[in-house]
Amino acid sequence: MSPAQLLDKLNDLESRFQEVSLLITDPSVIADMKRFVKLNREYRDLELISAARKKYITLQNNIAQARELISTESDPEMKLMAREELEESQSSIQQLEEEIKLMLVPEDPQDAKDVVMEIRGGTGGDEAALFAGDLYRMYTKYCETKGWKTAVSSCSEGASGGFKEIIFTVSGDKVYGTLKYESGVHRVQRVPVTETQGRIHTSAATVAVLPEADAFEVEINEGEIKWDTFRSSGAGGQNVNKVESGVRLRYNWKNPNTGAVEEILIECTETRDQPKNKERALSRLRTMIYDREHQKYVDDIAAKRKTMVSTGDRSAKIRTYNFPQGRITDHRINYTVYNLPAFMDGAIQECIDQLTIAENAERMKESEL
């Protein structure tokens, strides 16, 4: 894409930015929550592009002025200053062009959402449950570094520790856009604590990262939900023993893509407040339905982008954690590092950055930018 074509594209988006700026103040748009939220997200994206456009035009003007000075100015010092300005502006505009091209690639509309994460011990029995616990700790440590909030919705502990299953929410800035790469099978190779002869075992845990659905994005007939209550298990205390604060819902959902009816079962013991647990259970129900309804969309993307790192089969093995060698390997991008202790302590940003770069490169190629 030439500089002229790039500027034409930016000018078109500037017109759209002005249009969206007016729309989000229109009372009829504000009354339509689904449209209002969508336009607000578009406004935030276009606002960044608008600022980049102004900077791009300024740099183009600086380059033109510097070239004119070099060709017309007789003062050697002024010519030298003009050459320095030209070199600096040319370097800056090249970097800005790459940033703008990335901005022009359509983002996944779900990237800004909060998420529900589900970690389950897979093959490997007690060792798989222990590894699921290690993964949960890794993600919570990482979320702390990002300033994100986490809250456990439900969990089932393993016999020797860790979790057979743990489900938790993560809320913050662009959580799904960052954590979506973690969906898949995580494999661990290490000597289990129960192994007496020092043999290395291979176990696995699955991670699912689901974008959290807003209430207006999913239609649920709440009258058809069947509710049960039960006593939450926990660290003890009178409330745990006497109050049925845990909730369980059952809902028959019809898949609009296949017509099949599926019973969805959700338990929530997140708080000792039953109404809050009901609210969280409903939120998870919306998220599960949203995920299922959008699976065809996800599959279509996966079919088009064969090497896309963030979509496709959630049962695919994505990463191996080899404890004897202190090695982590992400199989999607052939990324290997030997800092396993730090990685398990939440230092996963570098790996996520490499996955993001790989995805962005493919998206730019697809958009022919």
ChimeraX attribute file (.defattr): number of C-alpha atoms within 10 A of each C-alpha:
attribute: neighborCount
match mode: 1-to-1
recipient: residues
	/A:1	10
	/A:2	9
	/A:3	12
	/A:4	9
	/A:5	10
	/A:6	17
	/A:7	15
	/A:8	12
	/A:9	13
	/A:10	21
	/A:11	14
	/A:12	10
	/A:13	18
	/A:14	19
	/A:15	13
	/A:16	16
	/A:17	20
	/A:18	14
	/A:19	12
	/A:20	17
	/A:21	18
	/A:22	10
	/A:23	17
	/A:24	18
	/A:25	11
	/A:26	12
	/A:27	10
	/A:28	12
	/A:29	15
	/A:30	15
	/A:31	10
	/A:32	11
	/A:33	13
	/A:34	14
	/A:35	13
	/A:36	19
	/A:37	15
	/A:38	12
	/A:39	18
	/A:40	15
	/A:41	13
	/A:42	16
	/A:43	20
	/A:44	13
	/A:45	15
	/A:46	23
	/A:47	17
	/A:48	12
	/A:49	20
	/A:50	20
	/A:51	11
	/A:52	18
	/A:53	22
	/A:54	13
	/A:55	15
	/A:56	23
	/A:57	13
	/A:58	14
	/A:59	21
	/A:60	17
	/A:61	13
	/A:62	18
	/A:63	21
	/A:64	12
	/A:65	14
	/A:66	21
	/A:67	17
	/A:68	13
	/A:69	18
	/A:70	18
	/A:71	10
	/A:72	9
	/A:73	13
	/A:74	10
	/A:75	10
	/A:76	10
	/A:77	10
	/A:78	14
	/A:79	19
	/A:80	13
	/A:81	13
	/A:82	22
	/A:83	17
	/A:84	13
	/A:85	18
	/A:86	21
	/A:87	12
	/A:88	14
	/A:89	20
	/A:90	16
	/A:91	12
	/A:92	14
	/A:93	19
	/A:94	12
	/A:95	11
	/A:96	17
	/A:97	18
	/A:98	12
	/A:99	13
	/A:100	19
	/A:101	15
	/A:102	17
	/A:103	16
	/A:104	19
	/A:105	16
	/A:106	10
	/A:107	14
	/A:108	9
	/A:109	11
	/A:110	17
	/A:111	17
	/A:112	18
	/A:113	20
	/A:114	25
	/A:115	28
	/A:116	25
	/A:117	26
	/A:118	21
	/A:119	27
	/A:120	25
	/A:121	27
	/A:122	21
	/A:123	15
	/A:124	17
	/A:125	15
	/A:126	22
	/A:127	31
	/A:128	26
	/A:129	30
	/A:130	25
	/A:131	28
	/A:132	32
	/A:133	23
	/A:134	16
	/A:135	23
	/A:136	24
	/A:137	16
	/A:138	18
	/A:139	22
	/A:140	20
	/A:141	17
	/A:142	19
	/A:143	19
	/A:144	12
	/A:145	12
	/A:146	13
	/A:147	11
	/A:148	17
	/A:149	13
	/A:150	18
	/A:151	14
	/A:152	16
	/A:153	22
	/A:154	19
	/A:155	21
	/A:156	13
	/A:157	15
	/A:158	19
	/A:159	13
	/A:160	13
	/A:161	14
	/A:162	24
	/A:163	27
	/A:164	24
	/A:165	21
	/A:166	22
	/A:167	23
	/A:168	19
	/A:169	20
	/A:170	24
	/A:171	18
	/A:172	16
	/A:173	15
	/A:174	15
	/A:175	22
	/A:176	25
	/A:177	20
	/A:178	17
	/A:179	22
	/A:180	22
	/A:181	21
	/A:182	22
	/A:183	25
	/A:184	23
	/A:185	23
	/A:186	25
	/A:187	22
	/A:188	23
	/A:189	17
	/A:190	19
	/A:191	17
	/A:192	19
	/A:193	11
	/A:194	10
	/A:195	12
	/A:196	8
	/A:197	7
	/A:198	11
	/A:199	10
	/A:200	15
	/A:201	13
	/A:202	18
	/A:203	25
	/A:204	25
	/A:205	27
	/A:206	25
	/A:207	26
	/A:208	21
	/A:209	23
	/A:210	24
	/A:211	25
	/A:212	26
	/A:213	22
	/A:214	15
	/A:215	13
	/A:216	11
	/A:217	13
	/A:218	14
	/A:219	10
	/A:220	16
	/A:221	9
	/A:222	9
	/A:223	7
	/A:224	11
	/A:225	15
	/A:226	12
	/A:227	13
	/A:228	12
	/A:229	17
	/A:230	15
	/A:231	16
	/A:232	22
	/A:233	13
	/A:234	12
	/A:235	6
	/A:236	9
	/A:237	8
	/A:238	7
	/A:239	14
	/A:240	16
	/A:241	12
	/A:242	10
	/A:243	15
	/A:244	18
	/A:245	23
	/A:246	25
	/A:247	25
	/A:248	18
	/A:249	18
	/A:250	16
	/A:251	20
	/A:252	14
	/A:253	16
	/A:254	14
	/A:255	13
	/A:256	10
	/A:257	11
	/A:258	7
	/A:259	9
	/A:260	9
	/A:261	12
	/A:262	11
	/A:263	10
	/A:264	14
	/A:265	13
	/A:266	19
	/A:267	23
	/A:268	27
	/A:269	27
	/A:270	24
	/A:271	18
	/A:272	17
	/A:273	15
	/A:274	19
	/A:275	13
	/A:276	17
	/A:277	21
	/A:278	23
	/A:279	13
	/A:280	21
	/A:281	23
	/A:282	19
	/A:283	16
	/A:284	24
	/A:285	22
	/A:286	21
	/A:287	22
	/A:288	20
	/A:289	20
	/A:290	19
	/A:291	18
	/A:292	16
	/A:293	16
	/A:294	12
	/A:295	15
	/A:296	12
	/A:297	11
	/A:298	16
	/A:299	14
	/A:300	12
	/A:301	15
	/A:302	17
	/A:303	12
	/A:304	10
	/A:305	16
	/A:306	11
	/A:307	15
	/A:308	21
	/A:309	22
	/A:310	23
	/A:311	20
	/A:312	20
	/A:313	13
	/A:314	16
	/A:315	13
	/A:316	14
	/A:317	18
	/A:318	20
	/A:319	21
	/A:320	20
	/A:321	24
	/A:322	18
	/A:323	16
	/A:324	11
	/A:325	12
	/A:326	15
	/A:327	17
	/A:328	23
	/A:329	19
	/A:330	18
	/A:331	14
	/A:332	16
	/A:333	16
	/A:334	8
	/A:335	13
	/A:336	14
	/A:337	13
	/A:338	15
	/A:339	14
	/A:340	20
	/A:341	13
	/A:342	12
	/A:343	21
	/A:344	19
	/A:345	16
	/A:346	20
	/A:347	18
	/A:348	17
	/A:349	14
	/A:350	11
	/A:351	19
	/A:352	16
	/A:353	12
	/A:354	14
	/A:355	22
	/A:356	17
	/A:357	12
	/A:358	17
	/A:359	19
	/A:360	17
	/A:361	15
	/A:362	17
	/A:363	18
	/A:364	16
	/A:365	11
	/A:366	12
	/A:367	13
	/A:368	10
	/A:369	16
